[in-house]
């Protein structure tokens, strides 16, 4: 509903506002059915359909929005309906194709982590994005042809009748053409301001702590929160997540080792109590016993002190107590499992990031025949994601604004969240990069002047990109009102990342840097140009929507 309201305010036309939503919903209906069928052969988390709906709705509306906007620009420029649709699909449609491929690459990159829990989620999300992309390229153009000029607003029809055709982006009227002129006039200043804001937001990222929220973070009044509070009040917060020492002793003579371990663990300052050992005859080793010992920390399961205690027991206390006996004592339990899970994901995250960035760099290099543009795009994407993680840390670990957002208490960021946020945000950020630079590249091929191309590309796409980002922010922001803490973290991380990317990076930093870099933006080694296949995101007929070059005010 919020997406429809935003589209209505932007387009001023009922049909222009409803078509992107219909295109996305048709695709998502098919995607949910396909995901349901795949769930019989591939394990998927229970929240997969909900997450696919939210991601697919945001992405699908965005893709359709860019095509509808380009079609309306063609109609305003006086093109016939059929030619305008063809031009929109042949330009913005190509950008949608490559942007969708990049999102799917980012999502499927989660397979590189080797964590089966994420496989089904990656496939489900990629299916949702793929089908919304296909819908935007097939169903949407058909609907645009069916409704004809009704996609235009009454104001656009009136202006076309009174003033004749007008080329969008080449004029100097309106906010975005004026903003593009200011960027061109002072690129260094805008680049420095934008980067300074992003760096400040990203600083908390270096304090990121991964883990798993316990039931003490559930909304007040829920049964899980009530049970947690009662147990914590009666037995201490550590009773909600005891650690479990597990070992196998081959003979009764080794029971003394267990006694030493228990006594040494009891002396640790962060241990509240240690239960008596439980001996269970081993089914695999004759005369051996499996020993279980419950250890209750003084702190809650999600507390940093509990994580430190686990590592201290494993690295110092237990090895010293066991000595050279040969008995191997493991520290397990649900709390330790979540700590280990966070450690595994953290260790594999650099490989995942490197793989996604490398594949995206190769694809963008082939598309734009440039080395600088993919580098700038990847670097800026990493900065926006760092800022999103910084906001997460500031809110959920440091407690900034927690009372306004209904957060019960501070704690770690969910261990699997960075992987999913990176995949989603990197793909969506690269979407905006593709849409923005595609138009700039198109203008550069027409006029041959980098400053004019950057200016015209920003003027023509600024409104559309920020509108698409606003829809994303509203969709992802609805997560914030979810009851579970992990849902709130999803909402704030995604909404914050999209806001930073669209407002500061795509509308300020990237155009400023491309203005400063000049023709270096479009440099590509000749040898690579001959070796790599040619894939273009520009129309085969660049004269389909001619844009007159704007004189540089510094040269007038």
C-alpha positions in Angstrom: 0.0 0.0 0.0 2.8 2.4 0.9 4.6 1.6 -2.4 1.4 2.4 -4.3 1.0 5.7 -2.5 4.7 6.7 -3.3 4.3 5.7 -6.9 1.1 7.6 -7.2 2.7 10.8 -5.8 5.7 10.4 -8.2 3.8 9.5 -11.4 0.6 11.3 -10.8 -1.2 8.5 -12.7 -3.1 5.6 -11.3 -2.0 3.2 -14.1 1.6 4.2 -13.8 1.5 3.5 -10.1 -0.4 0.2 -10.2 1.5 -1.5 -13.1 4.9 -1.9 -11.3 3.0 -3.5 -8.3 1.0 -5.8 -10.5 4.1 -6.9 -12.4 5.9 -7.7 -9.1 2.8 -9.5 -7.6 2.3 -11.7 -10.6 6.0 -12.8 -10.5 5.9 -13.3 -6.7 2.8 -15.5 -6.9 4.6 -17.8 -9.3 7.8 -17.6 -7.2 6.1 -18.7 -4.0 4.5 -21.6 -5.7 7.8 -22.7 -7.2 9.5 -22.3 -3.8 6.8 -24.4 -2.2 7.5 -27.2 -4.7 11.3 -27.0 -4.2 10.9 -27.2 -0.5 10.2 -30.9 -0.9 13.7 -31.5 -2.3 15.7 -28.6 -0.8 15.7 -27.6 2.9 14.5 -24.0 3.3 14.0 -22.0 6.5 10.4 -21.4 7.6 10.7 -17.7 7.0 11.9 -18.1 3.4 8.5 -17.2 1.8 8.1 -14.0 3.9 11.6 -12.9 3.1 11.2 -13.6 -0.6 8.0 -11.6 -0.7 9.6 -8.6 0.9 12.8 -8.7 -1.3 10.9 -9.6 -4.4 8.3 -6.8 -3.9 11.0 -4.2 -3.5 13.1 -5.4 -6.4 10.2 -6.1 -8.7 8.7 -2.6 -8.1 12.1 -1.0 -8.7 12.7 -2.9 -12.0 9.2 -2.0 -13.3 9.6 1.6 -12.1 12.7 2.1 -14.2 11.1 0.7 -17.4 7.8 2.7 -16.8 9.8 5.9 -16.2 11.8 5.5 -19.4 8.6 4.8 -21.4 7.0 7.9 -20.0 10.1 9.9 -21.0 9.8 8.6 -24.5 6.1 9.6 -24.7 7.0 13.1 -23.3 9.6 13.3 -26.1 6.9 12.7 -28.7 7.6 9.1 -29.5 4.8 6.8 -30.6 3.6 4.4 -28.0 5.0 1.2 -29.6 8.4 2.9 -30.3 8.6 4.3 -26.8 8.0 0.8 -25.2 10.6 -0.8 -27.5 13.1 1.9 -26.6 12.4 1.5 -22.9 12.9 -2.2 -23.0 16.0 -1.8 -25.2 17.6 0.6 -22.7 16.3 0.4 -19.2 15.2 -3.2 -19.9 18.8 -4.2 -20.6 19.9 -2.5 -17.3 17.2 -4.4 -15.5 18.5 -7.7 -17.0 22.1 -7.1 -15.9 21.1 -5.7 -12.5 18.9 -8.8 -11.8 21.8 -11.0 -12.8 24.1 -9.3 -10.3 21.5 -9.6 -7.5 21.2 -13.3 -8.3 25.0 -13.7 -8.3 25.2 -12.0 -4.9 22.5 -14.2 -3.4 23.8 -17.5 -4.8 27.2 -16.5 -3.6 26.1 -17.7 -0.2 26.8 -21.2 -1.5 30.5 -20.3 -1.2 30.1 -20.3 2.6 29.5 -24.0 2.7 26.7 -23.6 5.3 23.7 -25.7 4.3 21.3 -23.6 6.4 21.7 -20.8 3.8 21.4 -22.8 0.6 17.6 -23.0 0.5 17.3 -19.3 1.4 19.7 -18.3 -1.3 17.9 -20.3 -4.0 14.5 -19.0 -2.8 15.6 -15.4 -2.9 17.3 -15.8 -6.3 14.1 -17.3 -7.7 12.1 -14.4 -6.5 14.4 -11.8 -8.0 14.7 -13.8 -11.3 11.0 -14.0 -11.8 10.3 -10.4 -11.0 13.0 -9.5 -13.5 11.4 -11.6 -16.2 8.0 -10.2 -15.4 9.4 -6.6 -15.8 10.8 -7.5 -19.2 7.8 -9.4 -20.6 4.5 -8.8 -18.7 5.0 -5.1 -18.0 5.7 -4.0 -21.6 2.6 -5.9 -22.7 0.5 -4.1 -20.1 2.1 -0.8 -21.1 1.0 -1.4 -24.7 -2.5 -2.3 -23.6 -3.2 0.9 -21.6 -1.5 3.2 -24.1 -1.2 6.9 -23.2 -3.0 6.4 -19.8 0.4 5.8 -18.3 1.1 9.5 -18.6 -0.1 12.0 -15.9 -2.7 14.7 -16.8 0.1 17.3 -16.3 2.3 15.5 -18.8 -0.5 15.2 -21.4 -1.3 18.9 -21.0 2.3 20.0 -21.3 2.7 17.8 -24.4 -0.3 19.3 -26.0 0.6 22.9 -25.2 4.4 23.0 -25.4 5.2 20.0 -27.7 7.8 17.3 -27.1 10.4 17.7 -24.4 13.5 15.7 -23.8 14.0 14.8 -20.1 17.5 15.3 -18.7 18.8 17.8 -21.2 16.8 20.8 -19.7 17.8 22.9 -16.7 14.5 22.9 -15.0 13.5 21.0 -11.9 15.4 19.8 -8.8 17.4 17.0 -10.4 18.8 19.0 -13.3 19.8 21.7 -10.9 21.4 19.2 -8.5 23.3 17.7 -11.4 24.6 21.2 -12.3 25.8 21.7 -8.7 27.6 18.4 -8.7 29.3 19.2 -11.9 30.4 22.7 -10.6 31.8 21.4 -7.3 32.5 17.7 -7.5 35.3 17.7 -4.9 33.2 19.3 -2.2 30.3 16.9 -2.7 32.5 13.8 -2.8 34.3 14.8 0.4 31.0 15.6 2.2 29.4 12.3 1.1 32.4 10.2 2.0 32.7 11.9 5.4 29.1 11.1 6.3 29.5 7.5 5.2 32.7 7.0 7.1 31.1 8.4 10.3 28.2 6.0 10.0 30.5 3.1 9.3 32.8 3.6 12.3 30.7 1.5 14.7 31.1 -1.4 12.3 34.5 -2.1 13.8 32.8 -3.0 17.1 30.5 -5.5 15.5 29.8 -8.6 17.7 28.0 -11.6 16.2 25.9 -14.0 18.2 22.4 -15.0 18.8 19.8 -13.1 20.8 18.2 -15.0 23.7 14.6 -14.8 24.8 15.4 -11.9 27.1 15.2 -9.7 23.9 11.7 -10.9 23.0 8.9 -8.3 23.4 7.6 -7.9 26.9 4.5 -9.9 27.7 5.3 -12.8 25.3 5.4 -16.2 26.9 9.1 -16.7 26.0 10.1 -13.4 27.6 8.0 -14.2 30.7 9.6 -17.6 31.1 13.1 -16.1 30.6 12.5 -13.5 33.2 11.2 -15.9 35.8 14.1 -18.3 35.3 16.6 -15.5 35.4 15.0 -14.1 38.6 14.9 -17.5 40.4 18.2 -19.0 39.2 20.2 -16.3 37.5 20.4 -15.2 33.9 22.9 -18.0 33.0 20.3 -20.6 33.8 18.6 -19.8 30.5 21.6 -21.0 28.5 23.8 -23.4 30.4 27.1 -24.7 28.9 27.6 -28.4 28.7 31.0 -30.1 29.2 31.1 -33.4 27.3 33.8 -36.1 27.3 34.3 -39.9 27.2 36.4 -41.5 30.0 37.7 -45.0 29.1 37.9 -46.2 32.7 37.0 -45.4 36.3 40.6 -44.3 36.9 40.0 -41.2 34.7 37.1 -39.9 36.9 39.7 -38.0 38.9 40.3 -35.9 35.8 36.6 -34.9 35.6 36.7 -34.0 39.3 39.6 -31.7 38.6 37.9 -30.1 35.6 34.7 -29.5 37.6 36.6 -27.9 40.5 38.7 -25.7 38.3 35.6 -24.5 36.3 33.8 -23.7 39.6 36.6 -21.2 40.4 36.0 -19.1 37.3 34.6 -15.7 38.2 31.9 -15.8 35.4 30.6 -19.2 36.5 27.6 -19.3 38.9 27.4 -23.0 39.6 28.4 -26.4 38.2 26.0 -29.3 38.3 27.2 -32.8 39.4 28.6 -34.9 36.6 26.3 -37.4 34.9 27.8 -40.7 33.8 26.2 -42.6 30.9 27.6 -45.9 29.7 29.0 -45.6 26.2 27.3 -47.7 23.5 30.3 -47.7 21.3 33.2 -48.2 23.7 33.2 -51.0 26.2 33.7 -50.1 29.9 33.7 -46.4 28.9 31.4 -43.7 30.2 30.1 -40.5 28.5 30.2 -37.7 31.0 27.9 -34.6 30.9 28.4 -31.6 33.2 26.1 -28.6 33.1 27.8 -25.2 33.7 25.7 -22.1 34.6 27.4 -18.8 33.8 26.6 -15.6 35.8 25.7 -13.8 32.6 22.9 -14.3 30.0 23.5 -16.4 26.9 23.8 -13.4 24.6 26.2 -11.5 26.8 29.8 -10.9 25.6 31.1 -12.2 29.0 29.5 -15.6 28.3 31.2 -15.8 24.9 34.5 -14.9 26.6 33.9 -17.6 29.2 33.4 -20.2 26.5 36.7 -19.4 24.9 38.5 -19.2 28.3 37.3 -22.6 29.3 38.3 -24.1 26.0 41.7 -22.4 25.7 42.9 -22.2 29.3 40.9 -23.7 32.1 40.1 -27.2 30.7 43.5 -27.8 29.0 45.2 -27.0 32.3 42.9 -29.3 34.3 43.2 -32.2 31.8 46.9 -32.0 31.5 48.5 -35.0 29.9 45.7 -37.5 30.8 44.6 -37.8 27.2 41.0 -37.0 28.1 39.3 -34.6 25.7 36.7 -32.4 27.2 34.4 -30.4 24.8 32.3 -27.3 25.7 28.9 -27.6 24.1 25.3 -26.6 24.6 23.0 -24.3 22.6 24.9 -21.2 23.7 28.2 -22.6 22.6 26.7 -23.8 19.3 25.6 -20.3 18.4 29.1 -18.9 19.3 30.7 -21.5 17.0 28.2 -20.8 14.3 29.1 -17.1 14.4 32.8 -17.9 14.3 32.4 -20.2 11.2 30.4 -17.5 9.3 32.9 -14.8 10.3 35.8 -16.9 9.1 34.1 -17.6 5.7 32.7 -14.1 5.2 35.9 -12.7 3.5 35.8 -15.4 0.8 32.1 -14.8 0.2 32.7 -11.0 -0.2 35.7 -11.5 -2.5 33.8 -13.9 -4.7 30.7 -11.7 -5.1 32.8 -8.6 -5.7 35.0 -10.4 -8.3 32.1 -11.8 -10.3 30.3 -8.4 -10.2 33.5 -6.7 -11.3 34.0 -9.0 -14.3 30.3 -8.6 -15.4 30.4 -4.8 -15.2 33.7 -4.7 -17.0 32.2 -6.6 -19.9 29.1 -4.5 -19.9 30.6 -1.0 -19.7 34.1 -1.8 -21.2 35.7 0.0 -18.3 38.0 -0.8 -15.4 37.3 2.3 -13.3 33.5 2.1 -13.2 33.4 -1.5 -11.7 36.1 -0.5 -9.2 34.2 2.6 -8.1 30.9 0.6 -8.0 32.4 -2.2 -5.8 34.1 0.2 -3.5 31.1 2.4 -3.0 28.9 -0.7 -2.4 31.3 -1.9 0.3 31.1 1.6 2.0 27.3 1.6 2.0 27.2 -1.9 3.5 29.8 -0.8 6.1 27.5 2.1 7.0 24.5 -0.2 7.3 26.4 -2.5 9.7 27.5 0.6 11.6 23.9 1.6 12.1 23.1 -1.9 13.3 25.9 -1.8 15.9 24.9 1.7 17.0 21.3 0.7 17.6 21.4 -2.9 18.8 24.8 -3.0 20.6 25.2 0.5 21.7 21.5 1.2 22.3 21.1 4.4 20.3 17.3 4.9 19.8 16.5 1.5 21.3 13.5 2.8 23.3 12.0 4.4 20.2 12.3 1.2 18.2 10.9 -1.0 21.0 14.2 -2.9 21.6 14.1 -4.6 25.0 17.9 -4.6 25.6 21.2 -4.4 23.7 22.9 -7.5 22.4 24.9 -9.0 19.5 23.9 -8.9 15.9 22.5 -12.2 14.6 25.4 -14.3 13.3 23.8 -15.0 9.9 22.6 -11.4 9.3 25.8 -10.0 7.8 25.9 -12.7 5.1 22.3 -12.1 4.1 22.5 -8.3 4.4 25.7 -8.3 2.3 24.1 -10.4 -0.4 20.9 -8.3 -0.6 22.5 -4.9 -0.2 25.4 -5.5 -2.6 23.0 -6.7 -5.2 20.5 -3.8 -4.8 23.4 -1.2 -4.6 24.8 -2.5 -7.8 21.3 -2.2 -9.3 21.4 1.6 -8.7 25.0 1.7 -10.0 23.9 -0.1 -13.2 20.9 2.2 -13.8 22.8 5.4 -13.1 26.0 4.5 -15.1 24.0 3.0 -18.0 22.4 6.3 -18.7 25.7 8.2 -18.2 27.4 5.7 -20.7 24.6 6.2 -23.1 25.0 10.0 -23.0 28.8 9.7 -23.3 28.4 7.6 -26.5 26.2 10.4 -27.9 28.1 13.5 -26.9 31.7 12.3 -26.2 32.0 14.6 -23.2 32.3 13.0 -19.8 31.1 16.0 -17.7 28.0 16.4 -19.9 27.3 12.7 -19.8 27.6 12.5 -16.0 25.4 15.6 -15.7 22.7 14.4 -18.1 22.7 10.9 -16.7 22.2 12.1 -13.2 19.5 14.6 -14.2 17.6 11.9 -16.1 17.7 9.2 -13.4 18.0 11.0 -10.1 14.3 11.2 -9.4 13.7 7.6 -10.5 16.6 6.1 -8.4 15.6 8.0 -5.2 11.9 7.0 -5.8 13.0 3.4 -6.1 15.1 3.7 -3.0 12.2 5.3 -1.1 10.0 2.3 -2.0 12.7 -0.1 -0.8 13.1 1.8 2.4 9.4 1.7 3.1 9.2 -2.0 2.3 12.3 -2.9 4.4 11.3 -0.4 7.1 8.2 -2.4 7.7 10.5 -5.1 9.2 11.2 -2.7 12.1 7.6 -3.2 13.4 8.1 -6.9 13.6 8.1 -8.3 17.1 11.2 -10.4 16.9 14.6 -8.8 17.3 16.1 -10.4 14.2 13.3 -9.0 12.1 14.0 -5.5 13.5 17.7 -6.0 12.6 16.8 -6.9 9.1 14.6 -3.8 8.7 17.1 -1.3 10.1 20.1 -2.8 8.3 18.4 -3.0 4.9 16.6 0.4 5.1 19.7 2.1 6.4 21.9 0.6 3.7 19.5 1.6 0.9 19.2 5.1 2.3 22.9 5.7 2.5 23.5 4.1 -0.9 20.8 6.1 -2.8 21.2 9.5 -1.1 24.9 9.8 -0.5 26.6 7.4 -2.8 24.6 7.3 -6.1 23.4 10.9 -5.9 26.6 12.6 -4.7 29.8 10.5 -4.4 29.6 8.5 -7.6 28.7 11.4 -9.9 31.3 13.6 -8.2 34.1 10.9 -8.6 33.1 10.2 -12.2 33.2 14.0 -13.0 36.7 14.2 -11.4 38.0 11.1 -13.2 37.0 12.4 -16.6 37.7 10.1 -19.6 39.5 7.6 -17.3 36.0 6.3 -16.5 35.7 4.8 -20.0 39.3 3.4 -20.3 39.6 -0.3 -21.1 42.7 -2.2 -22.1 42.6 -3.0 -25.8 43.7 -6.6 -25.3 40.9 -7.3 -22.9 38.5 -5.5 -25.2 39.4 -8.0 -27.9 39.3 -11.0 -25.7 36.1 -10.4 -23.7 32.6 -10.8 -25.3 30.7 -7.7 -26.2 27.5 -7.2 -24.3 25.9 -3.8 -24.3 23.3 -2.2 -22.1 22.7 0.6 -24.5 20.1 0.6 -27.2 21.2 -0.5 -30.6 20.0 2.8 -31.9 21.4 5.5 -29.7 19.5 8.1 -31.7 16.2 6.8 -30.5 16.0 9.4 -27.8 18.5 12.2 -28.7 19.7 14.4 -25.9 21.4 17.6 -26.8 24.7 18.2 -25.0 24.6 20.9 -22.3 27.3 23.6 -22.6 29.7 23.5 -19.7 29.2 26.7 -17.7 32.9 27.0 -17.1 33.5 27.2 -20.8 30.7 29.7 -21.6 
